[in-house]
């Protein structure tokens, strides 16, 4: 079902075929991660230990995301 989805299908097909993620998708995922984790951390005001745990998880997630391979771009010959 997700492979036929208009938004997720091409991304998942690229991952299945080549195990790569485009830079554009990495940027989108980073923005979504930052917004959602920031909101969660904000909701946990006064619980610094939980805030730190969420921050650590977010950092680990973003490191993993940015270490994924990107597809090779076609070189233009001039």
N, CA, C, O and CB atoms as a CASP TS submission, in Angstrom:
PFRMAT TS
TARGET T0000
AUTHOR 0000-0000-0000
METHOD Language model
MODEL 1
PARENT N/A
ATOM      1  N   UNK     1       0.824  -1.184   0.000  1.00  0.00           N
ATOM      2  CA  UNK     1       0.000   0.000   0.000  1.00  0.00           C
ATOM      3  C   UNK     1       0.876   1.258   0.000  1.00  0.00           C
ATOM      4  O   UNK     1       0.605   2.197  -0.748  1.00  0.00           O
ATOM      5  CB  UNK     1      -0.942  -0.008   1.208  1.00  0.00           C
ATOM      6  N   UNK     2       1.913   1.283   0.824  1.00  0.00           N
ATOM      7  CA  UNK     2       2.786   2.460   0.872  1.00  0.00           C
ATOM      8  C   UNK     2       3.595   2.633  -0.414  1.00  0.00           C
ATOM      9  O   UNK     2       3.901   3.757  -0.810  1.00  0.00           O
ATOM     10  CB  UNK     2       3.731   2.359   2.061  1.00  0.00           C
ATOM     11  N   UNK     3       3.941   1.521  -1.063  1.00  0.00           N
ATOM     12  CA  UNK     3       4.696   1.626  -2.312  1.00  0.00           C
ATOM     13  C   UNK     3       3.877   2.294  -3.411  1.00  0.00           C
ATOM     14  O   UNK     3       4.444   2.880  -4.333  1.00  0.00           O
ATOM     15  CB  UNK     3       5.149   0.246  -2.771  1.00  0.00           C
ATOM     16  N   UNK     4       2.567   2.212  -3.325  1.00  0.00           N
ATOM     17  CA  UNK     4       1.700   2.837  -4.317  1.00  0.00           C
ATOM     18  C   UNK     4       1.227   4.224  -3.887  1.00  0.00           C
ATOM     19  O   UNK     4       0.468   4.872  -4.608  1.00  0.00           O
ATOM     20  CB  UNK     4       0.504   1.951  -4.584  1.00  0.00           C
ATOM     21  N   UNK     5       1.666   4.677  -2.731  1.00  0.00           N
ATOM     22  CA  UNK     5       1.269   5.985  -2.223  1.00  0.00           C
ATOM     23  C   UNK     5       1.955   7.084  -3.030  1.00  0.00           C
ATOM     24  O   UNK     5       3.113   6.950  -3.423  1.00  0.00           O
ATOM     25  CB  UNK     5       1.613   6.117  -0.723  1.00  0.00           C
ATOM     26  N   UNK     6       1.224   8.169  -3.270  1.00  0.00           N
ATOM     27  CA  UNK     6       1.736   9.271  -4.078  1.00  0.00           C
ATOM     28  C   UNK     6       2.962   9.931  -3.440  1.00  0.00           C
ATOM     29  O   UNK     6       3.897  10.300  -4.151  1.00  0.00           O
ATOM     30  CB  UNK     6       0.643  10.306  -4.291  1.00  0.00           C
ATOM     31  N   UNK     7       2.972  10.083  -2.127  1.00  0.00           N
ATOM     32  CA  UNK     7       4.063  10.772  -1.438  1.00  0.00           C
ATOM     33  C   UNK     7       5.199   9.848  -1.026  1.00  0.00           C
ATOM     34  O   UNK     7       6.369  10.190  -1.193  1.00  0.00           O
ATOM     35  CB  UNK     7       3.532  11.470  -0.225  1.00  0.00           C
ATOM     36  N   UNK     8       4.868   8.693  -0.495  1.00  0.00           N
ATOM     37  CA  UNK     8       5.891   7.809   0.050  1.00  0.00           C
ATOM     38  C   UNK     8       6.416   6.780  -0.948  1.00  0.00           C
ATOM     39  O   UNK     8       7.528   6.276  -0.791  1.00  0.00           O
ATOM     40  CB  UNK     8       5.348   7.102   1.243  1.00  0.00           C
ATOM     41  N   UNK     9       5.629   6.467  -1.966  1.00  0.00           N
ATOM     42  CA  UNK     9       5.989   5.425  -2.921  1.00  0.00           C
ATOM     43  C   UNK     9       7.348   5.605  -3.571  1.00  0.00           C
ATOM     44  O   UNK     9       8.184   4.706  -3.488  1.00  0.00           O
ATOM     45  CB  UNK     9       4.963   5.355  -3.975  1.00  0.00           C
ATOM     46  N   UNK    10       7.599   6.751  -4.224  1.00  0.00           N
ATOM     47  CA  UNK    10       8.910   6.927  -4.875  1.00  0.00           C
ATOM     48  C   UNK    10      10.091   6.854  -3.907  1.00  0.00           C
ATOM     49  O   UNK    10      11.145   6.317  -4.247  1.00  0.00           O
ATOM     50  CB  UNK    10       8.944   8.254  -5.593  1.00  0.00           C
ATOM     51  N   UNK    11       9.916   7.386  -2.724  1.00  0.00           N
ATOM     52  CA  UNK    11      10.989   7.362  -1.720  1.00  0.00           C
ATOM     53  C   UNK    11      11.286   5.928  -1.301  1.00  0.00           C
ATOM     54  O   UNK    11      12.446   5.524  -1.227  1.00  0.00           O
ATOM     55  CB  UNK    11      10.606   8.212  -0.485  1.00  0.00           C
ATOM     56  N   UNK    12      10.235   5.162  -1.027  1.00  0.00           N
ATOM     57  CA  UNK    12      10.417   3.778  -0.594  1.00  0.00           C
ATOM     58  C   UNK    12      10.958   2.900  -1.720  1.00  0.00           C
ATOM     59  O   UNK    12      11.758   1.998  -1.472  1.00  0.00           O
ATOM     60  CB  UNK    12       9.097   3.211  -0.082  1.00  0.00           C
ATOM     61  N   UNK    13      10.527   3.156  -2.950  1.00  0.00           N
ATOM     62  CA  UNK    13      11.047   2.382  -4.089  1.00  0.00           C
ATOM     63  C   UNK    13      12.529   2.650  -4.293  1.00  0.00           C
ATOM     64  O   UNK    13      13.297   1.732  -4.581  1.00  0.00           O
ATOM     65  CB  UNK    13      10.271   2.719  -5.376  1.00  0.00           C
ATOM     66  N   UNK    14      12.932   3.912  -4.144  1.00  0.00           N
ATOM     67  CA  UNK    14      14.353   4.259  -4.252  1.00  0.00           C
ATOM     68  C   UNK    14      15.160   3.552  -3.156  1.00  0.00           C
ATOM     69  O   UNK    14      16.258   3.057  -3.408  1.00  0.00           O
ATOM     70  CB  UNK    14      14.548   5.797  -4.159  1.00  0.00           C
ATOM     71  N   UNK    15      14.615   3.509  -1.956  1.00  0.00           N
ATOM     72  CA  UNK    15      15.304   2.835  -0.847  1.00  0.00           C
ATOM     73  C   UNK    15      15.425   1.337  -1.113  1.00  0.00           C
ATOM     74  O   UNK    15      16.486   0.750  -0.905  1.00  0.00           O
ATOM     75  CB  UNK    15      14.559   3.077   0.481  1.00  0.00           C
ATOM     76  N   UNK    16      14.338   0.723  -1.571  1.00  0.00           N
ATOM     77  CA  UNK    16      14.381  -0.718  -1.841  1.00  0.00           C
ATOM     78  C   UNK    16      15.333  -1.062  -2.978  1.00  0.00           C
ATOM     79  O   UNK    16      16.030  -2.075  -2.922  1.00  0.00           O
ATOM     80  CB  UNK    16      12.990  -1.229  -2.172  1.00  0.00           C
ATOM     81  N   UNK    17      15.365  -0.233  -3.995  1.00  0.00           N
ATOM     82  CA  UNK    17      16.190  -0.532  -5.162  1.00  0.00           C
ATOM     83  C   UNK    17      17.669  -0.263  -4.914  1.00  0.00           C
ATOM     84  O   UNK    17      18.515  -1.073  -5.292  1.00  0.00           O
ATOM     85  CB  UNK    17      15.719   0.277  -6.345  1.00  0.00           C
ATOM     86  N   UNK    18      17.989   0.865  -4.285  1.00  0.00           N
ATOM     87  CA  UNK    18      19.388   1.285  -4.198  1.00  0.00           C
ATOM     88  C   UNK    18      19.911   1.537  -2.790  1.00  0.00           C
ATOM     89  O   UNK    18      21.103   1.783  -2.604  1.00  0.00           O
ATOM     90  CB  UNK    18      19.568   2.509  -4.987  1.00  0.00           C
ATOM     91  N   UNK    19      19.034   1.479  -1.806  1.00  0.00           N
ATOM     92  CA  UNK    19      19.405   1.789  -0.414  1.00  0.00           C
ATOM     93  C   UNK    19      19.994   3.198  -0.308  1.00  0.00           C
ATOM     94  O   UNK    19      21.002   3.410   0.366  1.00  0.00           O
ATOM     95  CB  UNK    19      20.422   0.749   0.121  1.00  0.00           C
ATOM     96  N   UNK    20      19.347   4.166  -0.986  1.00  0.00           N
ATOM     97  CA  UNK    20      19.781   5.553  -0.939  1.00  0.00           C
ATOM     98  C   UNK    20      18.597   6.464  -0.621  1.00  0.00           C
ATOM     99  O   UNK    20      17.438   6.112  -0.839  1.00  0.00           O
ATOM    100  CB  UNK    20      20.435   5.961  -2.271  1.00  0.00           C
ATOM    101  N   UNK    21      18.927   7.647  -0.099  1.00  0.00           N
ATOM    102  CA  UNK    21      17.926   8.666   0.231  1.00  0.00           C
ATOM    103  C   UNK    21      18.438   9.991  -0.324  1.00  0.00           C
ATOM    104  O   UNK    21      19.600  10.341  -0.116  1.00  0.00           O
ATOM    105  CB  UNK    21      17.665   8.753   1.795  1.00  0.00           C
ATOM    106  N   UNK    22      17.597  10.718  -1.015  1.00  0.00           N
ATOM    107  CA  UNK    22      18.035  11.985  -1.602  1.00  0.00           C
ATOM    108  C   UNK    22      18.248  13.037  -0.514  1.00  0.00           C
ATOM    109  O   UNK    22      17.700  12.944   0.584  1.00  0.00           O
ATOM    110  CB  UNK    22      17.006  12.485  -2.634  1.00  0.00           C
ATOM    111  N   UNK    23      19.050  14.027  -0.849  1.00  0.00           N
ATOM    112  CA  UNK    23      19.315  15.117   0.092  1.00  0.00           C
ATOM    113  C   UNK    23      18.017  15.850   0.434  1.00  0.00           C
ATOM    114  O   UNK    23      17.816  16.249   1.581  1.00  0.00           O
ATOM    115  CB  UNK    23      20.353  16.104  -0.497  1.00  0.00           C
ATOM    116  N   UNK    24      17.149  16.026  -0.542  1.00  0.00           N
ATOM    117  CA  UNK    24      15.867  16.708  -0.318  1.00  0.00           C
ATOM    118  C   UNK    24      15.044  15.991   0.756  1.00  0.00           C
ATOM    119  O   UNK    24      14.457  16.639   1.622  1.00  0.00           O
ATOM    120  CB  UNK    24      15.063  16.788  -1.636  1.00  0.00           C
ATOM    121  N   UNK    25      15.001  14.679   0.704  1.00  0.00           N
ATOM    122  CA  UNK    25      14.259  13.896   1.696  1.00  0.00           C
ATOM    123  C   UNK    25      14.932  14.000   3.060  1.00  0.00           C
ATOM    124  O   UNK    25      14.249  14.064   4.082  1.00  0.00           O
ATOM    125  CB  UNK    25      14.155  12.417   1.260  1.00  0.00           C
ATOM    126  N   UNK    26      16.261  14.018   3.086  1.00  0.00           N
ATOM    127  CA  UNK    26      16.979  14.171   4.352  1.00  0.00           C
ATOM    128  C   UNK    26      16.645  15.511   5.004  1.00  0.00           C
ATOM    129  O   UNK    26      16.448  15.581   6.217  1.00  0.00           O
ATOM    130  CB  UNK    26      18.498  14.053   4.129  1.00  0.00           C
ATOM    131  N   UNK    27      16.581  16.564   4.207  1.00  0.00           N
ATOM    132  CA  UNK    27      16.252  17.884   4.746  1.00  0.00           C
ATOM    133  C   UNK    27      14.831  17.889   5.297  1.00  0.00           C
ATOM    134  O   UNK    27      14.589  18.403   6.389  1.00  0.00           O
ATOM    135  CB  UNK    27      16.410  18.970   3.661  1.00  0.00           C
ATOM    136  N   UNK    28      13.894  17.319   4.547  1.00  0.00           N
ATOM    137  CA  UNK    28      12.505  17.238   5.027  1.00  0.00           C
ATOM    138  C   UNK    28      12.408  16.455   6.327  1.00  0.00           C
ATOM    139  O   UNK    28      11.748  16.886   7.273  1.00  0.00           O
ATOM    140  CB  UNK    28      11.612  16.589   3.967  1.00  0.00           C
ATOM    141  N   UNK    29      13.065  15.308   6.370  1.00  0.00           N
ATOM    142  CA  UNK    29      13.032  14.475   7.576  1.00  0.00           C
ATOM    143  C   UNK    29      13.675  15.194   8.761  1.00  0.00           C
ATOM    144  O   UNK    29      13.215  15.066   9.896  1.00  0.00           O
ATOM    145  CB  UNK    29      13.748  13.139   7.320  1.00  0.00           C
ATOM    146  N   UNK    30      14.730  15.943   8.494  1.00  0.00           N
ATOM    147  CA  UNK    30      15.378  16.715   9.555  1.00  0.00           C
ATOM    148  C   UNK    30      14.436  17.770  10.109  1.00  0.00           C
ATOM    149  O   UNK    30      14.325  17.923  11.326  1.00  0.00           O
ATOM    150  CB  UNK    30      16.658  17.374   9.036  1.00  0.00           C
ATOM    151  N   UNK    31      13.756  18.497   9.234  1.00  0.00           N
ATOM    152  CA  UNK    31      12.819  19.524   9.684  1.00  0.00           C
ATOM    153  C   UNK    31      11.676  18.928  10.497  1.00  0.00           C
ATOM    154  O   UNK    31      11.309  19.464  11.543  1.00  0.00           O
ATOM    155  CB  UNK    31      12.262  20.286   8.491  1.00  0.00           C
ATOM    156  N   UNK    32      11.117  17.827  10.021  1.00  0.00           N
ATOM    157  CA  UNK    32      10.027  17.166  10.748  1.00  0.00           C
ATOM    158  C   UNK    32      10.513  16.681  12.112  1.00  0.00           C
ATOM    159  O   UNK    32       9.809  16.821  13.112  1.00  0.00           O
ATOM    160  CB  UNK    32       9.465  15.980   9.929  1.00  0.00           C
ATOM    161  N   UNK    33      11.707  16.117  12.149  1.00  0.00           N
ATOM    162  CA  UNK    33      12.275  15.636  13.411  1.00  0.00           C
ATOM    163  C   UNK    33      12.493  16.787  14.389  1.00  0.00           C
ATOM    164  O   UNK    33      12.145  16.680  15.565  1.00  0.00           O
ATOM    165  CB  UNK    33      13.599  14.904  13.156  1.00  0.00           C
ATOM    166  N   UNK    34      13.066  17.881  13.906  1.00  0.00           N
ATOM    167  CA  UNK    34      13.330  19.022  14.781  1.00  0.00           C
ATOM    168  C   UNK    34      12.036  19.615  15.333  1.00  0.00           C
ATOM    169  O   UNK    34      11.961  19.944  16.517  1.00  0.00           O
ATOM    170  CB  UNK    34      14.115  20.094  14.028  1.00  0.00           C
ATOM    171  N   UNK    35      11.028  19.752  14.494  1.00  0.00           N
ATOM    172  CA  UNK    35       9.750  20.316  14.952  1.00  0.00           C
ATOM    173  C   UNK    35       9.083  19.396  15.969  1.00  0.00           C
ATOM    174  O   UNK    35       8.648  19.853  17.026  1.00  0.00           O
ATOM    175  CB  UNK    35       8.805  20.555  13.758  1.00  0.00           C
ATOM    176  N   UNK    36       9.000  18.115  15.662  1.00  0.00           N
ATOM    177  CA  UNK    36       8.292  17.195  16.561  1.00  0.00           C
ATOM    178  C   UNK    36       9.031  17.006  17.894  1.00  0.00           C
ATOM    179  O   UNK    36       8.401  16.976  18.951  1.00  0.00           O
ATOM    180  CB  UNK    36       8.107  15.839  15.878  1.00  0.00           C
ATOM    181  N   UNK    37      10.352  16.880  17.844  1.00  0.00           N
ATOM    182  CA  UNK    37      11.097  16.720  19.089  1.00  0.00           C
ATOM    183  C   UNK    37      11.088  18.005  19.905  1.00  0.00           C
ATOM    184  O   UNK    37      11.008  17.956  21.132  1.00  0.00           O
ATOM    185  CB  UNK    37      12.535  16.296  18.799  1.00  0.00           C
ATOM    186  N   UNK    38      11.168  19.156  19.238  1.00  0.00           N
ATOM    187  CA  UNK    38      11.110  20.428  19.958  1.00  0.00           C
ATOM    188  C   UNK    38       9.777  20.588  20.677  1.00  0.00           C
ATOM    189  O   UNK    38       9.730  21.026  21.827  1.00  0.00           O
ATOM    190  CB  UNK    38      11.333  21.599  18.995  1.00  0.00           C
ATOM    191  N   UNK    39       8.711  20.235  20.002  1.00  0.00           N
ATOM    192  CA  UNK    39       7.383  20.304  20.610  1.00  0.00           C
ATOM    193  C   UNK    39       7.293  19.373  21.821  1.00  0.00           C
ATOM    194  O   UNK    39       6.766  19.754  22.867  1.00  0.00           O
ATOM    195  CB  UNK    39       6.299  19.941  19.576  1.00  0.00           C
ATOM    196  N   UNK    40       7.806  18.164  21.674  1.00  0.00           N
ATOM    197  CA  UNK    40       7.773  17.198  22.786  1.00  0.00           C
ATOM    198  C   UNK    40       8.611  17.688  23.964  1.00  0.00           C
ATOM    199  O   UNK    40       8.191  17.577  25.116  1.00  0.00           O
ATOM    200  CB  UNK    40       8.283  15.820  22.318  1.00  0.00           C
ATOM    201  N   UNK    41       9.776  18.221  23.680  1.00  0.00           N
ATOM    202  CA  UNK    41      10.635  18.737  24.742  1.00  0.00           C
ATOM    203  C   UNK    41       9.964  19.918  25.437  1.00  0.00           C
ATOM    204  O   UNK    41      10.045  20.051  26.659  1.00  0.00           O
ATOM    205  CB  UNK    41      12.008  19.156  24.177  1.00  0.00           C
ATOM    206  N   UNK    42       9.302  20.774  24.660  1.00  0.00           N
ATOM    207  CA  UNK    42       8.589  21.914  25.236  1.00  0.00           C
ATOM    208  C   UNK    42       7.473  21.447  26.175  1.00  0.00           C
ATOM    209  O   UNK    42       7.264  22.038  27.234  1.00  0.00           O
ATOM    210  CB  UNK    42       8.007  22.798  24.120  1.00  0.00           C
ATOM    211  N   UNK    43       6.758  20.384  25.785  1.00  0.00           N
ATOM    212  CA  UNK    43       5.663  19.872  26.620  1.00  0.00           C
ATOM    213  C   UNK    43       6.164  19.285  27.937  1.00  0.00           C
ATOM    214  O   UNK    43       5.417  19.203  28.912  1.00  0.00           O
ATOM    215  CB  UNK    43       4.876  18.814  25.857  1.00  0.00           C
ATOM    216  N   UNK    44       7.413  18.884  27.959  1.00  0.00           N
ATOM    217  CA  UNK    44       7.971  18.259  29.164  1.00  0.00           C
ATOM    218  C   UNK    44       8.751  19.253  30.018  1.00  0.00           C
ATOM    219  O   UNK    44       9.728  18.877  30.666  1.00  0.00           O
ATOM    220  CB  UNK    44       8.875  17.098  28.779  1.00  0.00           C
ATOM    221  N   UNK    45       8.335  20.503  30.027  1.00  0.00           N
ATOM    222  CA  UNK    45       9.015  21.511  30.837  1.00  0.00           C
ATOM    223  C   UNK    45       9.037  21.085  32.307  1.00  0.00           C
ATOM    224  O   UNK    45       8.035  20.626  32.854  1.00  0.00           O
ATOM    225  CB  UNK    45       8.325  22.885  30.684  1.00  0.00           C
ATOM    226  N   UNK    46      10.198  21.248  32.923  1.00  0.00           N
ATOM    227  CA  UNK    46      10.347  20.891  34.325  1.00  0.00           C
ATOM    228  C   UNK    46      10.802  19.453  34.535  1.00  0.00           C
ATOM    229  O   UNK    46      11.146  19.071  35.653  1.00  0.00           O
ATOM    230  CB  UNK    46       9.055  21.112  35.038  1.00  0.00           C
ATOM    231  N   UNK    47      10.808  18.673  33.500  1.00  0.00           N
ATOM    232  CA  UNK    47      11.285  17.280  33.584  1.00  0.00           C
ATOM    233  C   UNK    47      12.568  17.180  32.765  1.00  0.00           C
ATOM    234  O   UNK    47      12.591  16.578  31.691  1.00  0.00           O
ATOM    235  CB  UNK    47      10.191  16.252  33.063  1.00  0.00           C
ATOM    236  N   UNK    48      13.618  17.771  33.282  1.00  0.00           N
ATOM    237  CA  UNK    48      14.853  17.908  32.519  1.00  0.00           C
ATOM    238  C   UNK    48      15.444  16.578  32.102  1.00  0.00           C
ATOM    239  O   UNK    48      16.054  16.485  31.037  1.00  0.00           O
ATOM    240  CB  UNK    48      15.860  18.667  33.316  1.00  0.00           C
ATOM    241  N   UNK    49      15.276  15.531  32.925  1.00  0.00           N
ATOM    242  CA  UNK    49      15.861  14.234  32.554  1.00  0.00           C
ATOM    243  C   UNK    49      15.185  13.683  31.293  1.00  0.00           C
ATOM    244  O   UNK    49      15.854  13.134  30.418  1.00  0.00           O
ATOM    245  CB  UNK    49      15.724  13.220  33.724  1.00  0.00           C
ATOM    246  N   UNK    50      13.864  13.832  31.205  1.00  0.00           N
ATOM    247  CA  UNK    50      13.165  13.373  30.001  1.00  0.00           C
ATOM    248  C   UNK    50      13.509  14.247  28.796  1.00  0.00           C
ATOM    249  O   UNK    50      13.604  13.756  27.671  1.00  0.00           O
ATOM    250  CB  UNK    50      11.647  13.370  30.232  1.00  0.00           C
ATOM    251  N   UNK    51      13.691  15.529  29.036  1.00  0.00           N
ATOM    252  CA  UNK    51      14.079  16.424  27.951  1.00  0.00           C
ATOM    253  C   UNK    51      15.452  16.053  27.392  1.00  0.00           C
ATOM    254  O   UNK    51      15.664  16.067  26.179  1.00  0.00           O
ATOM    255  CB  UNK    51      14.083  17.875  28.438  1.00  0.00           C
ATOM    256  N   UNK    52      16.370  15.725  28.279  1.00  0.00           N
ATOM    257  CA  UNK    52      17.714  15.328  27.850  1.00  0.00           C
ATOM    258  C   UNK    52      17.648  14.022  27.066  1.00  0.00           C
ATOM    259  O   UNK    52      18.320  13.880  26.044  1.00  0.00           O
ATOM    260  CB  UNK    52      18.659  15.178  29.068  1.00  0.00           C
ATOM    261  N   UNK    53      16.853  13.077  27.530  1.00  0.00           N
ATOM    262  CA  UNK    53      16.703  11.802  26.822  1.00  0.00           C
ATOM    263  C   UNK    53      16.169  12.037  25.412  1.00  0.00           C
ATOM    264  O   UNK    53      16.686  11.468  24.451  1.00  0.00           O
ATOM    265  CB  UNK    53      15.761  10.853  27.601  1.00  0.00           C
ATOM    266  N   UNK    54      15.133  12.878  25.282  1.00  0.00           N
ATOM    267  CA  UNK    54      14.588  13.185  23.967  1.00  0.00           C
ATOM    268  C   UNK    54      15.622  13.869  23.081  1.00  0.00           C
ATOM    269  O   UNK    54      15.711  13.578  21.888  1.00  0.00           O
ATOM    270  CB  UNK    54      13.352  14.063  24.101  1.00  0.00           C
ATOM    271  N   UNK    55      16.390  14.760  23.649  1.00  0.00           N
ATOM    272  CA  UNK    55      17.423  15.446  22.885  1.00  0.00           C
ATOM    273  C   UNK    55      18.469  14.463  22.367  1.00  0.00           C
ATOM    274  O   UNK    55      18.892  14.551  21.214  1.00  0.00           O
ATOM    275  CB  UNK    55      18.089  16.522  23.741  1.00  0.00           C
ATOM    276  N   UNK    56      18.880  13.540  23.208  1.00  0.00           N
ATOM    277  CA  UNK    56      19.866  12.527  22.812  1.00  0.00           C
ATOM    278  C   UNK    56      19.300  11.649  21.701  1.00  0.00           C
ATOM    279  O   UNK    56      19.994  11.358  20.727  1.00  0.00           O
ATOM    280  CB  UNK    56      20.280  11.658  24.027  1.00  0.00           C
ATOM    281  N   UNK    57      18.057  11.227  21.838  1.00  0.00           N
ATOM    282  CA  UNK    57      17.424  10.403  20.801  1.00  0.00           C
ATOM    283  C   UNK    57      17.356  11.158  19.476  1.00  0.00           C
ATOM    284  O   UNK    57      17.628  10.585  18.422  1.00  0.00           O
ATOM    285  CB  UNK    57      16.009   9.974  21.238  1.00  0.00           C
ATOM    286  N   UNK    58      16.997  12.436  19.524  1.00  0.00           N
ATOM    287  CA  UNK    58      16.917  13.241  18.311  1.00  0.00           C
ATOM    288  C   UNK    58      18.281  13.352  17.634  1.00  0.00           C
ATOM    289  O   UNK    58      18.382  13.224  16.414  1.00  0.00           O
ATOM    290  CB  UNK    58      16.373  14.633  18.633  1.00  0.00           C
ATOM    291  N   UNK    59      19.315  13.586  18.413  1.00  0.00           N
ATOM    292  CA  UNK    59      20.664  13.704  17.855  1.00  0.00           C
ATOM    293  C   UNK    59      21.094  12.387  17.208  1.00  0.00           C
ATOM    294  O   UNK    59      21.641  12.392  16.105  1.00  0.00           O
ATOM    295  CB  UNK    59      21.669  14.113  18.953  1.00  0.00           C
ATOM    296  N   UNK    60      20.854  11.269  17.879  1.00  0.00           N
ATOM    297  CA  UNK    60      21.203   9.950  17.318  1.00  0.00           C
ATOM    298  C   UNK    60      20.438   9.709  16.021  1.00  0.00           C
ATOM    299  O   UNK    60      21.010   9.231  15.042  1.00  0.00           O
ATOM    300  CB  UNK    60      20.897   8.817  18.339  1.00  0.00           C
ATOM    301  N   UNK    61      19.154  10.037  16.011  1.00  0.00           N
ATOM    302  CA  UNK    61      18.333   9.864  14.814  1.00  0.00           C
ATOM    303  C   UNK    61      18.865  10.705  13.658  1.00  0.00           C
ATOM    304  O   UNK    61      18.960  10.216  12.533  1.00  0.00           O
ATOM    305  CB  UNK    61      16.875  10.234  15.107  1.00  0.00           C
ATOM    306  N   UNK    62      19.210  11.953  13.919  1.00  0.00           N
ATOM    307  CA  UNK    62      19.704  12.824  12.860  1.00  0.00           C
ATOM    308  C   UNK    62      21.079  12.384  12.352  1.00  0.00           C
ATOM    309  O   UNK    62      21.357  12.485  11.157  1.00  0.00           O
ATOM    310  CB  UNK    62      19.769  14.260  13.357  1.00  0.00           C
ATOM    311  N   UNK    63      21.928  11.904  13.238  1.00  0.00           N
ATOM    312  CA  UNK    63      23.229  11.375  12.801  1.00  0.00           C
ATOM    313  C   UNK    63      23.018  10.182  11.886  1.00  0.00           C
ATOM    314  O   UNK    63      23.651  10.086  10.835  1.00  0.00           O
ATOM    315  CB  UNK    63      24.103  10.972  14.015  1.00  0.00           C
ATOM    316  N   UNK    64      22.135   9.274  12.275  1.00  0.00           N
ATOM    317  CA  UNK    64      21.841   8.105  11.443  1.00  0.00           C
ATOM    318  C   UNK    64      21.299   8.543  10.084  1.00  0.00           C
ATOM    319  O   UNK    64      21.735   8.052   9.043  1.00  0.00           O
ATOM    320  CB  UNK    64      20.829   7.174  12.149  1.00  0.00           C
ATOM    321  N   UNK    65      20.348   9.469  10.107  1.00  0.00           N
ATOM    322  CA  UNK    65      19.721   9.940   8.868  1.00  0.00           C
ATOM    323  C   UNK    65      20.752  10.524   7.904  1.00  0.00           C
ATOM    324  O   UNK    65      20.738  10.199   6.717  1.00  0.00           O
ATOM    325  CB  UNK    65      18.651  10.988   9.181  1.00  0.00           C
ATOM    326  N   UNK    66      21.635  11.371   8.394  1.00  0.00           N
ATOM    327  CA  UNK    66      22.594  12.043   7.518  1.00  0.00           C
ATOM    328  C   UNK    66      23.756  11.148   7.095  1.00  0.00           C
ATOM    329  O   UNK    66      24.527  11.513   6.207  1.00  0.00           O
ATOM    330  CB  UNK    66      23.133  13.264   8.203  1.00  0.00           C
ATOM    331  N   UNK    67      23.886   9.980   7.724  1.00  0.00           N
ATOM    332  CA  UNK    67      24.916   9.032   7.298  1.00  0.00           C
ATOM    333  C   UNK    67      24.427   8.102   6.197  1.00  0.00           C
ATOM    334  O   UNK    67      25.224   7.367   5.615  1.00  0.00           O
ATOM    335  CB  UNK    67      25.389   8.215   8.480  1.00  0.00           C
ATOM    336  N   UNK    68      23.124   8.120   5.901  1.00  0.00           N
ATOM    337  CA  UNK    68      22.600   7.298   4.812  1.00  0.00           C
ATOM    338  C   UNK    68      23.172   7.775   3.482  1.00  0.00           C
ATOM    339  O   UNK    68      23.397   8.968   3.284  1.00  0.00           O
ATOM    340  CB  UNK    68      21.054   7.342   4.785  1.00  0.00           C
ATOM    341  N   UNK    69      23.401   6.841   2.583  1.00  0.00           N
ATOM    342  CA  UNK    69      23.963   7.173   1.277  1.00  0.00           C
ATOM    343  C   UNK    69      22.959   7.956   0.443  1.00  0.00           C
ATOM    344  O   UNK    69      21.747   7.773   0.555  1.00  0.00           O
ATOM    345  CB  UNK    69      24.391   5.903   0.536  1.00  0.00           C
ATOM    346  N   UNK    70      23.501   8.833  -0.397  1.00  0.00           N
ATOM    347  CA  UNK    70      22.688   9.587  -1.343  1.00  0.00           C
ATOM    348  C   UNK    70      22.933   9.014  -2.735  1.00  0.00           C
ATOM    349  O   UNK    70      24.023   8.519  -3.021  1.00  0.00           O
ATOM    350  CB  UNK    70      23.023  11.120  -1.291  1.00  0.00           C
ATOM    351  N   UNK    71      21.918   9.080  -3.603  1.00  0.00           N
ATOM    352  CA  UNK    71      22.115   8.554  -4.959  1.00  0.00           C
ATOM    353  C   UNK    71      23.164   9.360  -5.711  1.00  0.00           C
ATOM    354  O   UNK    71      23.331  10.560  -5.493  1.00  0.00           O
ATOM    355  CB  UNK    71      20.793   8.560  -5.736  1.00  0.00           C
ATOM    356  N   UNK    72      23.854   8.677  -6.589  1.00  0.00           N
ATOM    357  CA  UNK    72      24.855   9.355  -7.416  1.00  0.00           C
ATOM    358  C   UNK    72      24.127  10.284  -8.383  1.00  0.00           C
ATOM    359  O   UNK    72      23.126   9.907  -8.993  1.00  0.00           O
ATOM    360  CB  UNK    72      25.753   8.322  -8.193  1.00  0.00           C
ATOM    361  N   UNK    73      24.640  11.487  -8.511  1.00  0.00           N
ATOM    362  CA  UNK    73      24.043  12.434  -9.456  1.00  0.00           C
ATOM    363  C   UNK    73      24.750  12.293 -10.795  1.00  0.00           C
ATOM    364  O   UNK    73      25.932  11.955 -10.856  1.00  0.00           O
ATOM    365  CB  UNK    73      24.138  13.903  -8.928  1.00  0.00           C
ATOM    366  N   UNK    74      24.024  12.551 -11.845  1.00  0.00           N
ATOM    367  CA  UNK    74      24.615  12.478 -13.182  1.00  0.00           C
ATOM    368  C   UNK    74      25.482  13.698 -13.405  1.00  0.00           C
ATOM    369  O   UNK    74      25.051  14.829 -13.176  1.00  0.00           O
ATOM    370  CB  UNK    74      23.522  12.375 -14.277  1.00  0.00           C
ATOM    371  N   UNK    75      26.710  13.466 -13.855  1.00  0.00           N
ATOM    372  CA  UNK    75      27.634  14.554 -14.109  1.00  0.00           C
ATOM    373  C   UNK    75      27.349  15.159 -15.471  1.00  0.00           C
ATOM    374  O   UNK    75      27.211  14.438 -16.459  1.00  0.00           O
ATOM    375  CB  UNK    75      29.087  14.069 -14.023  1.00  0.00           C
ATOM    376  N   UNK    76      27.262  16.464 -15.527  1.00  0.00           N
ATOM    377  CA  UNK    76      27.070  17.151 -16.795  1.00  0.00           C
ATOM    378  C   UNK    76      28.435  17.383 -17.429  1.00  0.00           C
ATOM    379  O   UNK    76      29.350  17.898 -16.787  1.00  0.00           O
ATOM    380  CB  UNK    76      26.305  18.497 -16.600  1.00  0.00           C
ATOM    381  N   UNK    77      28.561  17.001 -18.680  1.00  0.00           N
ATOM    382  CA  UNK    77      29.815  17.210 -19.405  1.00  0.00           C
ATOM    383  C   UNK    77      29.619  18.453 -20.262  1.00  0.00           C
ATOM    384  O   UNK    77      28.692  18.523 -21.069  1.00  0.00           O
ATOM    385  CB  UNK    77      30.214  15.947 -20.285  1.00  0.00           C
ATOM    386  N   UNK    78      30.504  19.436 -20.080  1.00  0.00           N
ATOM    387  CA  UNK    78      30.406  20.681 -20.856  1.00  0.00           C
ATOM    388  C   UNK    78      31.352  20.689 -22.010  1.00  0.00           C
ATOM    389  O   UNK    78      31.398  21.661 -22.764  1.00  0.00           O
ATOM    390  CB  UNK    78      30.671  21.879 -19.986  1.00  0.00           C
TER
END
